[in-house]
Amino acid sequence: MGVMTALTDGRMFTHADLEAMPDDGNRYELVDGLIVVTPSPSPAHQGVSLELSLRLREACPRALRVRAAPLDVVLADDTVLQPDILVADPATFTERHVLGAPLLAVEILSPSTRRYDLDTKKSAFERAGCPAYWVIDPSGPSITAWELHEGSYLQTHHVTGDATFTTQTPFPVAFRPSELLR
């Protein structure tokens, strides 16, 4: 199990600094000028990511796109994140990034990223105006969903096990958290 690390040399980093990071299997993100390094995800994490990506892609309208990490989402010059899964308008895609907040950002919790995903990343997506943020906890299994209301996230769902999670945001989709553990 890897550990999250923050890199600093006493200055604020930018998107250009992040682009210069090595392709070494770690995930590099930028939060308010601080580079955060997380280890590559576990096979169980990737399994949940694949299962959820398939369900989202199946329900996704043709006008939107579902993508999985690693893919940089540039929220600001000092904040670049890689949600585990995202849904975005293809007009926000460049050759290398998604510019601005996606319509949905999803994080899959692991012991090393739990607080980061629930606090730091959630707050960054909230500030950027991302309409929906979901957190999947494979140990539940559970899904907790927040939606943006007047600039702040409000929890709209917390569903566990074999109960069905149903939402309309960013498009209609329904699944059971237990189905993601294949």
Contacts in CASP RR format, 6 or more apart in sequence:
PFRMAT RR
TARGET T0000
AUTHOR 0000-0000-0000
METHOD contacts of the structure
MODEL  1
MGVMTALTDGRMFTHADLEAMPDDGNRYELVDGLIVVTPSPSPAHQGVSL
ELSLRLREACPRALRVRAAPLDVVLADDTVLQPDILVADPATFTERHVLG
APLLAVEILSPSTRRYDLDTKKSAFERAGCPAYWVIDPSGPSITAWELHE
GSYLQTHHVTGDATFTTQTPFPVAFRPSELLR
1 39 0 8 1.000
1 42 0 8 1.000
1 110 0 8 1.000
1 111 0 8 1.000
1 112 0 8 1.000
2 38 0 8 1.000
2 39 0 8 1.000
2 112 0 8 1.000
3 39 0 8 1.000
3 112 0 8 1.000
4 36 0 8 1.000
4 37 0 8 1.000
4 38 0 8 1.000
4 39 0 8 1.000
4 112 0 8 1.000
4 113 0 8 1.000
4 116 0 8 1.000
5 36 0 8 1.000
5 37 0 8 1.000
5 38 0 8 1.000
6 34 0 8 1.000
6 35 0 8 1.000
6 36 0 8 1.000
6 37 0 8 1.000
7 13 0 8 1.000
7 34 0 8 1.000
7 35 0 8 1.000
7 36 0 8 1.000
7 37 0 8 1.000
8 34 0 8 1.000
8 35 0 8 1.000
12 32 0 8 1.000
12 33 0 8 1.000
12 34 0 8 1.000
12 78 0 8 1.000
13 30 0 8 1.000
13 33 0 8 1.000
13 34 0 8 1.000
13 35 0 8 1.000
13 78 0 8 1.000
14 30 0 8 1.000
14 33 0 8 1.000
14 77 0 8 1.000
14 78 0 8 1.000
15 30 0 8 1.000
15 74 0 8 1.000
15 77 0 8 1.000
15 78 0 8 1.000
15 80 0 8 1.000
17 30 0 8 1.000
17 35 0 8 1.000
18 28 0 8 1.000
18 29 0 8 1.000
18 30 0 8 1.000
18 35 0 8 1.000
18 72 0 8 1.000
18 80 0 8 1.000
21 28 0 8 1.000
21 35 0 8 1.000
25 40 0 8 1.000
26 37 0 8 1.000
26 38 0 8 1.000
26 39 0 8 1.000
26 40 0 8 1.000
27 37 0 8 1.000
27 38 0 8 1.000
27 39 0 8 1.000
27 40 0 8 1.000
27 69 0 8 1.000
27 70 0 8 1.000
27 82 0 8 1.000
28 35 0 8 1.000
28 36 0 8 1.000
28 37 0 8 1.000
29 35 0 8 1.000
29 36 0 8 1.000
29 38 0 8 1.000
29 80 0 8 1.000
29 81 0 8 1.000
29 82 0 8 1.000
30 36 0 8 1.000
30 78 0 8 1.000
30 79 0 8 1.000
30 80 0 8 1.000
30 81 0 8 1.000
31 79 0 8 1.000
31 81 0 8 1.000
31 120 0 8 1.000
31 121 0 8 1.000
31 124 0 8 1.000
32 78 0 8 1.000
32 79 0 8 1.000
32 124 0 8 1.000
33 78 0 8 1.000
33 79 0 8 1.000
36 116 0 8 1.000
36 120 0 8 1.000
38 112 0 8 1.000
38 113 0 8 1.000
38 116 0 8 1.000
39 112 0 8 1.000
41 49 0 8 1.000
41 69 0 8 1.000
41 84 0 8 1.000
41 108 0 8 1.000
41 110 0 8 1.000
42 110 0 8 1.000
44 138 0 8 1.000
45 84 0 8 1.000
45 108 0 8 1.000
45 110 0 8 1.000
45 138 0 8 1.000
47 180 0 8 1.000
47 182 0 8 1.000
48 108 0 8 1.000
48 136 0 8 1.000
48 138 0 8 1.000
48 141 0 8 1.000
48 180 0 8 1.000
48 181 0 8 1.000
49 68 0 8 1.000
49 69 0 8 1.000
49 84 0 8 1.000
49 85 0 8 1.000
49 108 0 8 1.000
50 68 0 8 1.000
51 179 0 8 1.000
51 180 0 8 1.000
51 181 0 8 1.000
51 182 0 8 1.000
52 85 0 8 1.000
52 106 0 8 1.000
52 108 0 8 1.000
52 136 0 8 1.000
52 175 0 8 1.000
52 180 0 8 1.000
53 66 0 8 1.000
53 68 0 8 1.000
53 85 0 8 1.000
55 173 0 8 1.000
55 175 0 8 1.000
55 179 0 8 1.000
56 66 0 8 1.000
56 85 0 8 1.000
56 87 0 8 1.000
56 173 0 8 1.000
57 66 0 8 1.000
59 171 0 8 1.000
59 172 0 8 1.000
59 173 0 8 1.000
60 66 0 8 1.000
60 87 0 8 1.000
60 171 0 8 1.000
61 171 0 8 1.000
63 89 0 8 1.000
63 90 0 8 1.000
64 87 0 8 1.000
64 88 0 8 1.000
64 89 0 8 1.000
64 90 0 8 1.000
64 103 0 8 1.000
64 170 0 8 1.000
64 171 0 8 1.000
65 87 0 8 1.000
65 88 0 8 1.000
65 89 0 8 1.000
65 90 0 8 1.000
65 93 0 8 1.000
66 85 0 8 1.000
66 86 0 8 1.000
66 87 0 8 1.000
67 85 0 8 1.000
67 86 0 8 1.000
67 87 0 8 1.000
67 88 0 8 1.000
67 98 0 8 1.000
68 84 0 8 1.000
68 85 0 8 1.000
68 86 0 8 1.000
69 82 0 8 1.000
69 83 0 8 1.000
69 84 0 8 1.000
69 85 0 8 1.000
70 82 0 8 1.000
71 82 0 8 1.000
71 86 0 8 1.000
71 97 0 8 1.000
71 98 0 8 1.000
72 80 0 8 1.000
72 81 0 8 1.000
72 82 0 8 1.000
72 96 0 8 1.000
72 97 0 8 1.000
72 98 0 8 1.000
73 80 0 8 1.000
73 81 0 8 1.000
73 82 0 8 1.000
73 83 0 8 1.000
73 86 0 8 1.000
73 97 0 8 1.000
73 98 0 8 1.000
73 100 0 8 1.000
73 101 0 8 1.000
73 102 0 8 1.000
73 105 0 8 1.000
74 80 0 8 1.000
74 97 0 8 1.000
74 98 0 8 1.000
74 99 0 8 1.000
74 100 0 8 1.000
75 81 0 8 1.000
75 100 0 8 1.000
75 101 0 8 1.000
75 124 0 8 1.000
75 125 0 8 1.000
75 127 0 8 1.000
75 128 0 8 1.000
76 128 0 8 1.000
79 124 0 8 1.000
79 128 0 8 1.000
80 97 0 8 1.000
81 105 0 8 1.000
81 121 0 8 1.000
81 124 0 8 1.000
81 125 0 8 1.000
83 102 0 8 1.000
83 105 0 8 1.000
83 106 0 8 1.000
83 107 0 8 1.000
83 121 0 8 1.000
83 125 0 8 1.000
84 106 0 8 1.000
84 107 0 8 1.000
84 108 0 8 1.000
85 104 0 8 1.000
85 105 0 8 1.000
85 106 0 8 1.000
85 108 0 8 1.000
86 98 0 8 1.000
86 102 0 8 1.000
86 103 0 8 1.000
86 104 0 8 1.000
86 105 0 8 1.000
86 106 0 8 1.000
87 102 0 8 1.000
87 103 0 8 1.000
87 104 0 8 1.000
87 170 0 8 1.000
87 171 0 8 1.000
88 98 0 8 1.000
88 102 0 8 1.000
88 103 0 8 1.000
89 103 0 8 1.000
92 98 0 8 1.000
92 99 0 8 1.000
92 100 0 8 1.000
92 102 0 8 1.000
93 99 0 8 1.000
100 128 0 8 1.000
101 125 0 8 1.000
101 128 0 8 1.000
101 129 0 8 1.000
101 130 0 8 1.000
101 131 0 8 1.000
102 130 0 8 1.000
103 130 0 8 1.000
103 131 0 8 1.000
103 132 0 8 1.000
103 170 0 8 1.000
104 130 0 8 1.000
104 131 0 8 1.000
104 132 0 8 1.000
104 133 0 8 1.000
104 134 0 8 1.000
104 169 0 8 1.000
104 170 0 8 1.000
105 121 0 8 1.000
105 125 0 8 1.000
105 130 0 8 1.000
105 132 0 8 1.000
105 133 0 8 1.000
105 134 0 8 1.000
106 133 0 8 1.000
106 134 0 8 1.000
106 135 0 8 1.000
106 136 0 8 1.000
107 113 0 8 1.000
107 117 0 8 1.000
107 121 0 8 1.000
107 122 0 8 1.000
107 133 0 8 1.000
107 134 0 8 1.000
107 135 0 8 1.000
107 136 0 8 1.000
108 135 0 8 1.000
108 136 0 8 1.000
108 138 0 8 1.000
109 117 0 8 1.000
109 118 0 8 1.000
109 135 0 8 1.000
109 136 0 8 1.000
109 137 0 8 1.000
109 138 0 8 1.000
109 139 0 8 1.000
117 135 0 8 1.000
118 135 0 8 1.000
122 133 0 8 1.000
122 135 0 8 1.000
122 146 0 8 1.000
122 153 0 8 1.000
125 133 0 8 1.000
126 133 0 8 1.000
126 146 0 8 1.000
126 148 0 8 1.000
126 151 0 8 1.000
126 152 0 8 1.000
126 153 0 8 1.000
129 148 0 8 1.000
129 151 0 8 1.000
130 148 0 8 1.000
131 147 0 8 1.000
131 148 0 8 1.000
131 169 0 8 1.000
131 170 0 8 1.000
132 145 0 8 1.000
132 146 0 8 1.000
132 147 0 8 1.000
132 148 0 8 1.000
132 167 0 8 1.000
132 169 0 8 1.000
132 170 0 8 1.000
133 145 0 8 1.000
133 146 0 8 1.000
133 153 0 8 1.000
134 143 0 8 1.000
134 144 0 8 1.000
134 145 0 8 1.000
134 146 0 8 1.000
135 143 0 8 1.000
135 144 0 8 1.000
135 145 0 8 1.000
136 142 0 8 1.000
136 143 0 8 1.000
136 177 0 8 1.000
136 180 0 8 1.000
137 143 0 8 1.000
137 144 0 8 1.000
138 180 0 8 1.000
138 181 0 8 1.000
140 160 0 8 1.000
140 161 0 8 1.000
140 177 0 8 1.000
141 160 0 8 1.000
141 161 0 8 1.000
141 177 0 8 1.000
141 178 0 8 1.000
141 180 0 8 1.000
141 181 0 8 1.000
142 158 0 8 1.000
142 159 0 8 1.000
142 160 0 8 1.000
142 161 0 8 1.000
142 177 0 8 1.000
143 157 0 8 1.000
143 158 0 8 1.000
143 159 0 8 1.000
143 165 0 8 1.000
143 177 0 8 1.000
144 155 0 8 1.000
144 157 0 8 1.000
144 158 0 8 1.000
145 155 0 8 1.000
145 156 0 8 1.000
145 157 0 8 1.000
145 158 0 8 1.000
145 165 0 8 1.000
145 167 0 8 1.000
145 169 0 8 1.000
146 153 0 8 1.000
146 154 0 8 1.000
146 155 0 8 1.000
146 156 0 8 1.000
147 153 0 8 1.000
147 154 0 8 1.000
147 156 0 8 1.000
147 169 0 8 1.000
156 167 0 8 1.000
156 169 0 8 1.000
157 165 0 8 1.000
157 167 0 8 1.000
159 165 0 8 1.000
159 176 0 8 1.000
159 177 0 8 1.000
160 177 0 8 1.000
161 176 0 8 1.000
161 177 0 8 1.000
161 178 0 8 1.000
162 176 0 8 1.000
162 178 0 8 1.000
163 176 0 8 1.000
163 177 0 8 1.000
164 174 0 8 1.000
164 175 0 8 1.000
164 176 0 8 1.000
165 174 0 8 1.000
165 175 0 8 1.000
165 176 0 8 1.000
165 177 0 8 1.000
166 172 0 8 1.000
166 173 0 8 1.000
166 174 0 8 1.000
167 173 0 8 1.000
167 174 0 8 1.000
END
